[in-house]
Amino acid sequence: LGACIRRLRAAHPPQPISRVHAVPVDASQFLTKAWTLAWPFILLWLSQRQAPVGWNIPIKKDKSQWRQQLTNEEYRVLIDRGTESPFTSPLNTEKRAGKFRCRGCGNDLFSSDTKFDSGTGWPSFWDAKDGSIDRTI
């Protein structure tokens, strides 16, 4: 191994580091290139943003009213936008026919006919009721 390294070093001696010469960059070219690289990430970031609580739905309640209506876990998921731990929801193993409703507004969200086991630990549905998922509380 040592002989191989010596032969490689002899065949390819280290080159002296040359100074990099600064090339003037036109500000508009720089901004154009920066925008070209950044816009997909900006769009992704904007698409992941959620509407603040209280937008797009006529239900207006203060936090104390929500606390009275919801359990601590429901409040954390619905109002604080948390996520329940996988495999902990009783709805994950629910097999009866019926409708799944929002605990905040009572709106029908899913039919049991569209429920399937995704193996993720959360109830999964392949279709939502028309007009049910485009609103937040």
Buried (B, 14 or more C-beta within 10 A) or exposed (E): EEEEEEEEEEEEEEEEEEEEEEEEEEEEEEEEEEEEEEEEEEEEEEEEEEEEBEEEBEBEBEEEEBBEEBEEEBBBBBBEEEEBEEEEBEEBEEEEEEEBBBEBBEBBBBBBEEBEEEEEEBBBBEEBBEEBEEBBB
